[in-house]
Amino acid sequence: MTATPATVGAWIAGRDPAPPSALHARLQELLAPWGDRPAAELPEACLAVGERMLDQMLAAGSTSRAAALDLLAVDALITYAFEVAADAPERLEARAAEAMRRIAMIPRGYDPR
């Protein structure tokens, strides 16, 4: 049995299987401000960072192929948030509802014109 990583940084660094190297590096970079926080905060960390990234990308009109890595990072972050949140199934429905509410508020200020 593998021990659960103690911090957000240790969790993302130890992903097995690891995501492709460029994506893994980007995820570590994005989660660096949360790196020393307890691993129990990982669902919130991933959701908050993914939400912020998506909002910034849409506000900046970052919809080209050049933004693909960041879009993949957003997808991975949200997926990881729910992967870890599934470890507490009694809270999963409430967490999903809150995540949908927060994501639905994005984009803030996005104008597709």
N, C-alpha and C positions, 0 to 999 in steps of 0.2 A: 504494500500500500504506500502510495506517495503522499508525503506531507503537503498540506495546503500552504501555499506561499503566504508569508506574513504581510506583505505589502502589495500595493497596486503595481509598483515597479517590478517586483519579483514575479508577480503573476504574469504580466505581459512578457517579461524576458524569458520565462520558462514555458511558453505555449508549446504544446506537443499534440499534434504536429504544428510546427512553426509555420506561420504564413510565409509567402515568398519574401525574400530578403528585403527588397525595397519597401514593401508594405510593412513588414515587421519593424524596420527602422523608423518609418513614418509614425507608426502607432506608438513606439517608445518615445519618440519626440513629442507627440501630441499629449501623451499621458505623463510626461516628465514632471509637470507641476504637481501632480497627484502621487508621484512615485513613492514617497515615504509614508503615505497615508495607509491605514490598515486595509488589508485585502477585502474586508467586509464592505468597504466603500466603493468597491469596483463597479457595481451596477450604476451607482450615481455618477461616478467619474466618467464611465464610458458614455452614458446618456448625455451628461452635461457637455462633454467635449464634442461628441457627435452632433448634438443639437447646435452648438456654437459654430462648428465647421460648416454645417449645411446652411445655416443662416448667412454666414459670411460669403460662402460660395454663390448663393443665389443673389445676394445683395450686390455682389461684384460682377454678376453676369458670367461667372466661371462655369460655362457649360461646354467648353471645347475639350478636345482630346487631351490637352495639356493638364486639365483638371482631373483626369481619370484616377490618378493615384489617391488624391484627396477624396474623391467620391467613393472609391473602394475602402478607404480608411473609415469614412462615415458608416458605410454598410457594416464593416467589421466591428466597429465600436458598438453599434446598436445590437448586433448579433451577440457580441460578448456580454453586453449588459443583461440580456435575457438568458444567455447560457448560465451565467452565474446566479442570476435571480431565480432560476428554476430549482436551485438548491434549497430554497425556502418556498415550497409550493403554496403554503397558506397565505403568502403575500403576493403571489404572482399576478392574480387578477387585478388587485389594486394597483400594483406597479405598472402593469400593462395599460390600465386606464389612464394613469397619470402620464405615462410616456406618450400615449396617443394624444392626450390633451396638449402636452408641451410641443410635440412635433407638429400638430395641426396649427399651432400659432405661427409656425414658420411658413413662409418667409416674412420677416418683419421688414416692410419697406420695399419688397421686391416688386418690380414693374417689368413684365416681360416685353414691353414695347421697345 
